[in-house]
Amino acid sequence: MKKKIFIMGIETSCDETAVSIIQDNGTKPPKILANIVSSQEEIHKKFGGVVPELAARSHLEKIEMITKKALKKSRVKLNDISAISATAGPGLVVCLSVGFSFAKSLSLALKKPLIAVNHLEGHALSPMFENNIKYPYLLLLISGGHTQYLIVKGLGKYKRIGTTIDDALGEAYDKTAKILGLKFPGGPKIENFALNGDPNRFDLPKPIFYKGGCNMSFAGLKTAIFRLQKEIKTKQDKCDLAASFQKTIIEIIKKKTTIAIKEFKKDNKSNHLIVAGGVSANKKIRKTICQLCKEKKMKAIFPNTELCTDNAAMIAIVGLKKYKKKKYSKLSFSVKPRWPLDPYAKFLKGAGVIL
């Protein structure tokens, strides 16, 4: 009888302490046996953002407890784990170090393979729990720290065709929420306020809308909202600005995704567009992308809502794919606070960027 494959995933790249255990299901998508996530929202919300040292301290306090919970829920014994996969980057170095060091210790003690996982690749593969997706496919990665269009050619094989030249989309949502006096995390708050607002009240800028291919910019939009602060006096004003902000974001995403699809179709016959990352949970963005894909004869695929934000199941699925190809990591592997999926992509950040 063939031995079952169980992969443990560990995620501590930012402010979620997460441990997951998944089971290989042969030709079918893998099964999530446990996916425990401990949020630090209460710790950081009074600061309006994540405080790295507090986040790392919380990871240290919780990692062992979360691991025990995952093992108990999955009903899998520690010695039956086939490999330990953990986020090694990108992220906050003090946070990454907690989870990856813990994974190294487990790997050494259990004499099981260690697999370093790129957090972004976890997002990229997260829809594979419910879908048999074949390479290549187009990926729109929209999260708190990253906004990119990538052509996914295979495991570990990515070509970036578009990125943000400044703020990530999730960061733009969080900063806008902070300006409006809404609590962290800002994305869901903006989405809720926008439901009761007039999206046409404020005319907001759309930086590099007509240039730069499918590259994006959100810093100018954030600055425009900062300048409108003095006009925001009531809750309705906040709702109107939130609605206007979201309308502008939708227009940018629609325009840039259209360009990305055209670029993807030049050399690929596949019709899959995967949208992943924390912001992919936004209902308005999902609806817009689904409508656009219908027009462009593409199929939009999203992960389950609980797999959009940072979690360890997405780390485990990358671990599983690597385990099957025996792509293990050495114990000397170090965390990488910056770890692009496409190592050959041009760095497009900061003033003076030429598009």
SULQUI-V5794 format. One line per field, one symbol per residue. phi: phi as a letter, one per 30 degrees, with the letter a starting at -180 (. if undefined). psi: psi as a letter, one per 20 degrees, with the letter a starting at -180 (. if undefined). Layout:
# SULQUI-V5794
phi=???
psi=???
This chain:
# SULQUI-V5794
phi=.dddcccccbbbdbcccbbbbbcdciddedcddabcbcdceddcddcildceddddddeddcedddddddddddicdeddddaccbdcldldeddedddddddddddddchcecbdbdedddddcedddbbdccddbcbccbbdcbbbcbcccleicbbdcaadcbddddddddddddddicddddedddeddddcccdcdcccdbehdcbiicdbbbdddddddeddeddccbddddddddddddddeddddddddedddddddebbcdbccccbjedddddddedddddddddchccdbbdeedcddeacddddddedddddchcccdddecdbdbbddcdcdddcbjdidcc
psi=pppqppppppolhdjpoqpqpqppkcirqqpohqnppoqkghhihiijrpoghhggghghhhggghghgggghikpqhiiphqoqqpjrraphhgghgghhggggggghilqqpoppphhhgghihiihipnpqqrrppoooahiqoqpqooiaojoqopiqrqidqrghhggghggghikqqqqhghgggghhhjroijgpoqqnqkhjrjckqrpighggghhgiigiiohrhhgggghghhghggggggggghhgggggggigjpiqkpoporrhiiiphggggghggghghjlroppqrqgijgrprihhhhhgggghghjkmrqqiipqqohpnqhoiiqpomqrqjpp.
